[in-house]
Amino acid sequence: MNSSTSLQALLVEDNFELAEILVEHFELEGIQCNHVSNGVAALELVANSYHDVIILDINLPRMSGLEVCKAIRESGSEVPIIMMTARDSLQDKLNGFDSGADDYLTKPFAFEELIARVKVLSRRRSGEVSIFKVKDLELNIKRRTALRAGQEIKLSPTGYKILEILIRETPNPISRESLIQKVWGDEQPDSNSLKVHMFKLRKAIDDLHEDKLLHTIKNFGFVLR
């Protein structure tokens, strides 16, 4: 499998010996695998790069796997997540699913079973639209890149998230309240945050172009058109 078509996996596991073995097996299967050992690092990587699937241990330092999974879902990401743990009670599995996991694998397990589950979940995701366009603005969800008239637009993680939400809603407008909920979830930002991010996004998208794409709808919200 060549690099242009290989799956991108993220392994979140604090057992370095196990992680090294799993990463090696993934690479032998043609799956590119990033590894981090704690939940904080995982959330940062999820916010800034694309993955077809996440393999997430529950017992992690700094943040539990359940907390990480919940935070990923609250960010609006629908990336498939496989929970991986030695806990095998029904309640543990239900907790995993309640936090947003798509699958649950109990340790110890055969690597072949993990690979099979990774491939099944990634196939489900491969049917998603990965490129969105509004006139000469193009957003590539898989590569996490934005182009205007063929030129790459540099965006912060929050700016990218806002642009993705807007472009998925096109041609429909989105209210300020809905946008805030999708971007920040239950952690409400200060009153100026959205205004600042929209100013920066409008500058990045429209400043060098006569045809303005990002519009404010008075007393409602925003739209790309």
Backbone bond lengths (Angstrom), bond angles and torsions (degrees), N, CA, C in turn:
res aa  C-N    CA-C-N  psi(-1)  N-CA   C-N-CA  omega(-1)  CA-C   N-CA-C  phi
1 M - - - 1.462 - - 1.512 107.89 -
2 N 1.319 119.89 124.76 1.447 121.03 -177.22 1.515 110.84 -82.58
3 S 1.350 114.75 167.59 1.452 120.00 -172.81 1.503 113.62 -65.40
4 S 1.336 117.18 -23.47 1.457 119.10 -177.28 1.514 112.23 -76.90
5 T 1.336 116.82 -17.59 1.455 119.42 -177.96 1.531 112.52 -119.81
6 S 1.345 117.98 -3.38 1.454 120.06 -175.87 1.520 111.11 -68.65
7 L 1.319 114.77 149.91 1.454 120.22 176.90 1.525 110.11 -71.39
8 Q 1.347 114.62 150.24 1.462 121.12 177.83 1.528 107.67 -112.50
9 A 1.329 116.48 115.25 1.457 120.81 -179.38 1.527 110.07 -113.97
10 L 1.329 114.93 150.23 1.469 121.22 172.74 1.523 107.74 -119.36
11 L 1.324 116.46 122.30 1.459 122.24 177.42 1.522 108.97 -105.47
12 V 1.326 116.28 123.24 1.469 121.85 178.45 1.524 106.83 -113.91
13 E 1.330 115.67 101.41 1.469 121.43 -171.23 1.529 108.68 -151.73
14 D 1.353 117.04 127.25 1.459 120.02 -178.08 1.519 113.60 -90.44
15 N 1.333 117.37 -5.82 1.459 121.19 173.64 1.529 107.41 -86.99
16 F 1.342 115.84 101.62 1.459 119.83 -172.26 1.528 112.57 -66.61
17 E 1.322 117.01 -32.77 1.461 119.85 179.14 1.531 110.65 -65.34
18 L 1.331 116.26 -46.51 1.458 120.54 177.32 1.524 110.71 -64.38
19 A 1.326 116.31 -42.73 1.466 120.37 -178.51 1.527 111.33 -60.60
20 E 1.332 116.42 -41.97 1.470 120.16 -179.87 1.527 111.03 -62.11
21 I 1.321 115.87 -40.93 1.467 120.43 178.90 1.524 110.57 -64.89
22 L 1.331 116.74 -45.58 1.460 120.86 -178.07 1.530 111.57 -65.15
23 V 1.330 117.14 -43.56 1.467 120.29 179.19 1.530 110.06 -60.50
24 E 1.324 116.46 -42.54 1.472 120.41 179.06 1.523 110.91 -61.97
25 H 1.329 116.99 -43.52 1.469 120.95 178.98 1.530 110.83 -64.62
26 F 1.318 117.00 -42.34 1.460 120.19 178.30 1.519 110.82 -58.97
27 E 1.320 116.54 -45.12 1.456 120.00 -178.07 1.531 111.37 -64.78
28 L 1.316 116.76 -35.04 1.472 120.21 176.49 1.529 111.27 -65.12
29 E 1.327 115.98 -27.28 1.464 121.65 177.76 1.531 112.05 -87.11
30 G 1.354 117.19 0.82 1.458 120.89 -179.05 1.508 113.43 80.98
31 I 1.333 116.89 20.13 1.466 121.93 179.84 1.524 108.78 -105.94
32 Q 1.330 117.33 120.79 1.458 121.16 176.71 1.524 108.91 -75.91
33 C 1.314 115.85 128.21 1.470 119.28 -173.38 1.526 111.10 -129.40
34 N 1.334 115.94 119.00 1.460 121.73 170.24 1.526 108.40 -88.04
35 H 1.335 115.98 144.86 1.461 119.16 179.52 1.523 109.93 -127.41
36 V 1.334 116.60 132.04 1.466 122.96 169.09 1.524 107.50 -130.88
37 S 1.334 115.25 158.11 1.465 118.70 -171.94 1.517 114.34 -109.18
38 N 1.350 117.98 1.30 1.463 119.21 178.08 1.521 110.61 -146.83
39 G 1.331 115.55 164.00 1.455 121.10 -173.73 1.509 114.59 -69.30
40 V 1.336 117.21 -34.44 1.463 120.41 -179.58 1.521 110.30 -63.74
41 A 1.331 116.92 -45.45 1.465 121.25 177.95 1.523 110.61 -64.04
42 A 1.336 116.19 -35.95 1.465 119.79 179.43 1.520 111.26 -63.30
43 L 1.325 117.35 -45.91 1.463 120.56 -178.88 1.521 111.11 -63.50
44 E 1.325 117.32 -37.40 1.466 120.44 178.18 1.521 110.35 -64.55
45 L 1.335 117.07 -41.84 1.463 120.66 -179.68 1.527 111.07 -68.74
46 V 1.312 117.23 -40.06 1.464 121.00 178.97 1.529 110.89 -61.96
47 A 1.336 116.01 -37.02 1.466 120.53 -178.47 1.520 112.42 -70.94
48 N 1.342 117.17 -22.39 1.461 119.36 -171.07 1.524 115.15 -118.34
49 S 1.315 118.14 0.65 1.461 119.23 -179.32 1.531 110.60 -151.31
50 Y 1.325 115.39 161.40 1.456 121.57 -176.45 1.523 110.35 -93.20
51 H 1.323 116.04 140.08 1.466 121.70 172.41 1.523 109.07 -138.37
52 D 1.320 115.62 142.19 1.462 120.48 176.49 1.512 111.63 -77.87
53 V 1.336 116.39 -27.81 1.462 120.71 -177.91 1.521 108.91 -158.94
54 I 1.339 115.96 149.17 1.461 121.88 176.32 1.524 108.56 -119.18
55 I 1.343 116.19 131.00 1.465 121.88 174.22 1.516 106.28 -106.97
56 L 1.317 116.81 116.57 1.463 121.84 -164.94 1.524 111.07 -125.37
57 D 1.329 115.95 117.37 1.459 119.96 174.82 1.529 109.51 -75.58
58 I 1.317 117.49 146.15 1.465 120.13 -179.01 1.528 111.44 -78.04
59 N 1.348 117.13 -43.16 1.466 120.76 -176.09 1.525 110.17 -87.12
60 L 1.333 115.53 93.77 1.459 121.13 -177.73 1.526 110.26 -124.27
61 P 1.337 117.38 152.81 1.473 119.48 173.49 1.527 111.08 -74.77
62 R 1.320 115.59 154.37 1.471 125.26 175.48 1.538 112.97 75.04
63 M 1.341 117.60 -50.03 1.472 122.27 174.88 1.508 107.74 -139.92
64 S 1.317 118.14 140.19 1.462 119.75 176.73 1.522 109.86 -73.38
65 G 1.324 116.02 159.78 1.457 119.91 177.33 1.520 112.18 -60.22
66 L 1.328 116.61 -34.36 1.464 120.15 177.71 1.529 110.91 -63.26
67 E 1.339 115.82 -41.87 1.465 120.05 178.87 1.519 111.19 -66.31
68 V 1.325 116.40 -39.51 1.470 121.05 178.69 1.520 110.18 -63.95
69 C 1.321 116.16 -46.05 1.462 120.96 -179.64 1.523 110.81 -60.32
70 K 1.319 116.16 -45.49 1.468 120.62 179.51 1.521 111.03 -62.04
71 A 1.348 116.67 -41.51 1.469 120.79 -179.77 1.529 111.10 -65.14
72 I 1.322 116.85 -38.22 1.470 120.32 178.06 1.521 110.19 -62.86
73 R 1.314 116.40 -43.92 1.467 119.79 179.63 1.529 111.06 -67.36
74 E 1.317 117.46 -39.13 1.462 120.23 179.93 1.526 111.80 -67.34
75 S 1.344 116.68 -22.13 1.462 120.12 177.48 1.522 111.69 -76.62
76 G 1.343 116.37 -9.55 1.459 120.69 -179.31 1.506 113.97 98.71
77 S 1.333 117.77 -5.11 1.464 120.99 -179.42 1.529 111.11 -72.87
78 E 1.324 115.50 138.62 1.462 121.27 177.27 1.528 111.50 -112.62
79 V 1.339 117.44 18.37 1.456 120.64 179.58 1.535 109.33 -57.45
80 P 1.336 117.96 134.86 1.468 119.74 178.88 1.530 111.50 -61.43
81 I 1.327 115.89 138.00 1.467 121.71 -178.29 1.523 109.35 -126.30
82 I 1.336 115.56 127.39 1.463 122.18 173.76 1.518 107.88 -107.06
83 M 1.332 116.99 118.39 1.454 121.69 175.49 1.536 109.24 -79.68
84 M 1.319 115.54 139.02 1.465 120.48 -176.98 1.526 108.28 -131.66
85 T 1.338 117.39 119.23 1.463 119.89 -174.92 1.520 111.75 -159.30
86 A 1.329 114.84 159.90 1.467 120.41 175.14 1.517 111.44 -81.56
87 R 1.348 116.69 -13.18 1.463 120.18 -179.89 1.523 109.38 -75.86
88 D 1.328 116.39 129.17 1.461 117.99 -174.56 1.524 113.84 -126.96
89 S 1.354 117.35 14.83 1.464 118.55 179.25 1.523 109.51 -75.42
90 L 1.306 116.22 158.05 1.461 121.02 178.80 1.525 110.62 -60.09
91 Q 1.345 117.44 -40.43 1.464 120.36 -178.83 1.519 111.50 -64.25
92 D 1.360 116.66 -38.12 1.465 120.05 177.55 1.529 110.57 -61.68
93 K 1.322 115.63 -42.08 1.465 119.44 179.28 1.526 110.95 -66.24
94 L 1.319 116.49 -41.62 1.467 119.83 178.50 1.530 111.09 -62.92
95 N 1.346 115.96 -39.25 1.464 119.16 177.47 1.524 111.17 -61.36
96 G 1.336 115.47 -39.87 1.457 120.18 178.03 1.516 111.85 -62.40
97 F 1.311 116.45 -46.01 1.467 120.36 -179.77 1.534 110.74 -67.83
98 D 1.334 116.20 -37.56 1.469 119.64 178.96 1.526 111.86 -63.72
99 S 1.324 117.12 -29.84 1.464 120.20 -179.49 1.530 111.85 -79.55
100 G 1.351 116.14 -10.31 1.464 119.30 176.43 1.508 115.17 118.13
101 A 1.335 118.28 5.45 1.465 120.47 -179.87 1.522 110.78 -69.80
102 D 1.336 115.76 149.44 1.468 121.71 177.44 1.513 112.04 -94.09
103 D 1.334 116.91 -25.28 1.454 120.89 -177.03 1.517 108.78 -151.44
104 Y 1.346 116.57 164.93 1.460 121.54 -173.37 1.519 108.02 -143.13
105 L 1.326 115.84 123.34 1.460 120.48 -177.12 1.526 108.95 -123.35
106 T 1.335 116.40 126.49 1.451 121.35 -177.06 1.525 110.88 -94.24
107 K 1.339 115.81 131.73 1.466 121.28 175.09 1.524 109.47 -78.36
108 P 1.331 117.79 146.69 1.465 127.30 -7.48 1.528 110.37 -76.28
109 F 1.333 116.18 156.02 1.454 120.36 -179.42 1.529 109.08 -141.70
110 A 1.318 115.28 160.86 1.464 120.11 175.04 1.526 108.08 -80.97
111 F 1.323 116.90 135.91 1.452 120.02 -178.69 1.525 111.03 -59.08
112 E 1.332 116.40 -33.52 1.464 120.16 -179.93 1.529 111.32 -60.33
113 E 1.337 115.80 -34.34 1.463 119.20 178.62 1.530 110.70 -68.61
114 L 1.331 116.82 -41.49 1.460 120.37 177.70 1.523 110.74 -61.89
115 I 1.327 116.89 -45.32 1.471 121.04 179.75 1.526 110.29 -60.02
116 A 1.324 116.51 -43.14 1.466 120.12 -179.31 1.517 110.51 -61.49
117 R 1.324 117.35 -42.66 1.474 120.66 -179.50 1.534 110.73 -68.45
118 V 1.320 117.35 -39.75 1.469 121.30 176.92 1.522 110.46 -58.90
119 K 1.317 116.23 -45.94 1.469 120.11 -177.20 1.527 111.61 -67.94
120 V 1.322 116.99 -38.46 1.472 119.74 178.69 1.528 110.37 -63.36
121 L 1.330 116.98 -47.77 1.467 120.15 -178.31 1.523 111.81 -67.04
122 S 1.330 117.32 -36.92 1.464 119.23 -179.78 1.519 110.94 -70.37
123 R 1.340 117.32 -31.32 1.472 119.58 176.73 1.517 110.49 -66.00
124 R 1.328 117.30 -37.79 1.468 120.56 176.86 1.520 110.13 -60.05
125 R 1.329 115.47 -39.74 1.455 119.42 -176.44 1.524 112.60 -77.24
126 S 1.334 117.19 -25.50 1.464 120.00 -175.03 1.515 112.06 -64.95
127 G 1.349 117.10 -18.34 1.455 119.45 177.91 1.514 113.65 -78.05
128 E 1.343 117.32 -6.25 1.456 120.22 179.67 1.526 111.18 -71.58
129 V 1.314 116.15 147.42 1.460 120.82 172.55 1.522 108.04 -66.90
130 S 1.345 117.79 130.72 1.463 120.19 -177.52 1.518 113.11 -109.23
131 I 1.344 118.18 -15.53 1.458 120.81 -179.69 1.526 109.26 -125.08
132 F 1.342 115.63 125.83 1.457 121.72 178.11 1.527 108.50 -116.93
133 K 1.337 116.21 141.42 1.460 120.30 -179.34 1.526 110.97 -131.95
134 V 1.320 115.34 139.96 1.459 123.33 168.38 1.529 105.73 -132.04
135 K 1.324 115.96 105.35 1.469 121.98 -174.54 1.526 108.77 55.17
136 D 1.354 117.66 -119.87 1.473 118.57 -178.06 1.526 112.49 -97.61
137 L 1.333 116.35 14.24 1.461 121.33 174.93 1.523 109.04 -96.64
138 E 1.320 116.53 128.53 1.467 121.25 -177.38 1.520 110.03 -130.29
139 L 1.329 115.21 131.07 1.458 121.23 177.92 1.520 108.89 -119.34
140 N 1.332 116.42 122.12 1.459 122.29 178.64 1.521 108.10 -103.14
141 I 1.324 116.32 105.38 1.459 121.65 -175.37 1.524 111.26 -64.91
142 K 1.319 116.56 -38.96 1.460 119.80 -177.08 1.515 111.89 -68.44
143 R 1.325 116.46 -42.76 1.465 120.31 -179.01 1.529 112.41 -88.44
144 R 1.327 116.11 -9.99 1.462 122.28 -177.60 1.529 110.53 56.17
145 T 1.325 115.58 48.29 1.457 121.31 177.22 1.521 109.82 -123.63
146 A 1.335 115.30 150.53 1.464 122.56 176.16 1.523 108.41 -126.35
147 L 1.336 116.68 134.05 1.457 122.25 -179.91 1.515 109.61 -126.18
148 R 1.317 116.83 142.09 1.464 122.16 170.07 1.518 107.37 -126.46
149 A 1.321 116.57 118.66 1.465 122.48 -176.55 1.528 110.63 54.76
150 G 1.326 116.07 37.82 1.454 121.30 177.05 1.509 115.23 82.93
151 Q 1.342 118.48 -4.86 1.454 122.29 -179.21 1.534 110.14 -102.37
152 E 1.323 115.71 133.04 1.463 119.37 -177.84 1.520 111.53 -67.46
153 I 1.335 114.98 138.79 1.462 122.42 177.85 1.527 107.71 -103.28
154 K 1.314 116.71 127.59 1.460 121.29 178.46 1.527 109.41 -86.88
155 L 1.336 116.15 122.95 1.459 120.71 -177.72 1.527 110.51 -131.02
156 S 1.327 116.08 149.91 1.458 121.14 171.20 1.530 108.23 -73.23
157 P 1.347 118.58 164.12 1.467 119.60 176.30 1.532 113.06 -55.08
158 T 1.332 117.51 -40.68 1.468 120.07 178.79 1.518 110.84 -69.94
159 G 1.328 117.43 -40.39 1.465 120.68 176.91 1.508 111.79 -60.86
160 Y 1.331 116.39 -40.94 1.463 120.48 177.87 1.531 110.34 -63.73
161 K 1.326 116.13 -43.56 1.458 120.08 -179.30 1.536 110.99 -60.92
162 I 1.337 116.05 -42.97 1.468 120.31 178.94 1.526 110.42 -63.00
163 L 1.339 116.25 -44.40 1.468 119.58 -179.77 1.531 110.76 -62.65
164 E 1.326 117.25 -40.92 1.466 120.04 179.45 1.526 110.76 -62.85
165 I 1.310 117.36 -42.67 1.463 120.87 178.57 1.525 110.48 -62.00
166 L 1.328 116.73 -46.62 1.468 121.04 -179.33 1.522 111.74 -62.00
167 I 1.326 117.04 -44.76 1.458 119.92 -174.36 1.525 111.19 -72.73
168 R 1.335 116.52 -29.42 1.468 118.93 175.32 1.535 111.15 -69.73
169 E 1.322 117.28 -28.20 1.467 121.65 179.97 1.532 112.63 -81.43
170 T 1.344 117.27 -21.57 1.469 121.23 -176.40 1.530 110.82 -54.84
171 P 1.334 117.87 136.61 1.465 129.55 9.62 1.529 114.25 -90.14
172 N 1.318 117.58 8.96 1.463 120.22 -177.99 1.527 111.31 -83.15
173 P 1.321 118.19 146.58 1.462 120.95 174.32 1.523 110.28 -77.27
174 I 1.328 115.59 164.36 1.467 120.35 175.70 1.523 108.09 -128.89
175 S 1.312 116.16 139.08 1.465 120.06 -178.20 1.525 110.38 -74.12
176 R 1.325 116.09 157.31 1.462 120.60 176.02 1.525 111.09 -58.04
177 E 1.319 115.89 -42.83 1.468 120.43 -177.60 1.525 111.24 -62.62
178 S 1.332 116.15 -44.31 1.460 120.23 -179.76 1.520 110.86 -66.71
179 L 1.321 116.96 -39.98 1.464 120.96 179.10 1.523 110.85 -63.40
180 I 1.313 116.92 -45.10 1.468 121.37 178.72 1.530 110.29 -59.87
181 Q 1.336 117.61 -43.19 1.457 121.74 180.00 1.524 111.55 -63.16
182 K 1.331 116.51 -41.99 1.463 120.82 -178.39 1.525 112.15 -70.27
183 V 1.321 116.60 -32.23 1.469 120.34 -177.53 1.521 111.93 -84.42
184 W 1.323 117.11 -47.52 1.465 120.42 -172.18 1.526 113.95 -109.26
185 G 1.323 118.13 -7.20 1.455 119.66 179.89 1.521 111.27 63.78
186 D 1.336 116.15 -138.83 1.459 120.29 -177.27 1.532 112.73 -79.84
187 E 1.341 116.87 -11.62 1.467 120.21 178.27 1.525 108.24 -86.35
188 Q 1.295 116.87 89.64 1.458 121.94 -175.89 1.528 110.69 -66.23
189 P 1.340 117.20 130.49 1.464 120.63 178.93 1.525 110.27 -75.78
190 D 1.344 116.64 170.15 1.461 118.48 174.06 1.530 108.95 -69.20
191 S 1.305 116.38 163.81 1.469 121.75 -169.84 1.519 113.11 -62.26
192 N 1.316 117.66 -20.08 1.463 120.48 -175.84 1.524 113.58 -96.16
193 S 1.337 117.90 -11.45 1.464 120.88 -172.50 1.524 112.92 -60.70
194 L 1.327 117.00 -49.78 1.457 119.50 -178.28 1.525 110.58 -62.35
195 K 1.320 116.88 -41.61 1.467 120.50 -179.54 1.532 110.67 -59.62
196 V 1.328 116.42 -43.67 1.467 121.02 -179.35 1.527 110.99 -65.11
197 H 1.338 116.32 -45.35 1.465 119.68 -178.95 1.531 111.58 -66.16
198 M 1.321 117.33 -38.16 1.463 119.87 178.58 1.526 111.42 -67.89
199 F 1.327 116.86 -37.29 1.462 120.64 176.30 1.532 110.42 -60.64
200 K 1.339 116.52 -46.61 1.462 120.92 -179.44 1.533 111.17 -66.21
201 L 1.343 116.33 -39.10 1.457 119.85 -179.95 1.522 111.00 -67.19
202 R 1.324 116.83 -43.52 1.469 120.87 178.41 1.533 110.33 -61.80
203 K 1.306 116.63 -40.21 1.465 121.41 178.45 1.533 110.28 -63.10
204 A 1.334 116.58 -44.55 1.468 120.66 -178.81 1.523 112.25 -66.26
205 I 1.336 116.68 -39.03 1.462 120.98 -175.33 1.524 112.48 -82.18
206 D 1.328 117.04 -44.01 1.473 120.88 -164.34 1.525 116.46 -110.45
207 D 1.325 118.17 -17.81 1.469 119.17 -170.55 1.529 114.11 -56.67
208 L 1.317 117.15 -37.17 1.466 120.17 -175.32 1.528 112.92 -93.80
209 H 1.337 117.59 10.43 1.462 120.12 -173.23 1.529 110.93 -132.50
210 E 1.324 115.45 140.84 1.473 120.58 177.20 1.518 111.08 -69.43
211 D 1.324 116.24 -39.40 1.462 121.17 -178.43 1.527 109.22 -81.41
212 K 1.312 117.26 103.83 1.463 121.58 -177.64 1.529 110.04 -82.66
213 L 1.316 116.09 132.94 1.464 120.94 -175.22 1.532 113.53 -105.28
214 L 1.319 117.32 -30.46 1.463 120.54 -177.14 1.530 109.66 -96.04
215 H 1.330 115.66 117.00 1.459 120.92 -174.86 1.529 111.00 -121.01
216 T 1.320 115.10 143.35 1.463 122.04 173.61 1.519 109.37 -93.95
217 I 1.319 116.26 131.82 1.460 121.23 175.98 1.532 107.42 -102.26
218 K 1.293 115.90 115.28 1.460 121.97 -173.59 1.533 111.82 -54.10
219 N 1.324 115.15 131.87 1.471 122.87 177.44 1.533 112.86 62.51
220 F 1.341 117.56 19.62 1.466 118.72 178.02 1.519 111.60 -138.43
221 G 1.332 116.92 -72.05 1.459 118.09 -173.91 1.512 112.83 -179.32
222 F 1.346 116.01 -128.33 1.458 120.63 -171.92 1.535 110.62 -142.63
223 V 1.344 114.65 160.23 1.456 120.23 176.80 1.520 109.18 -153.68
224 L 1.340 115.74 146.19 1.462 122.16 170.25 1.518 107.80 -100.45
225 R 1.365 116.31 129.58 1.458 118.21 177.18 1.527 110.53 -162.00
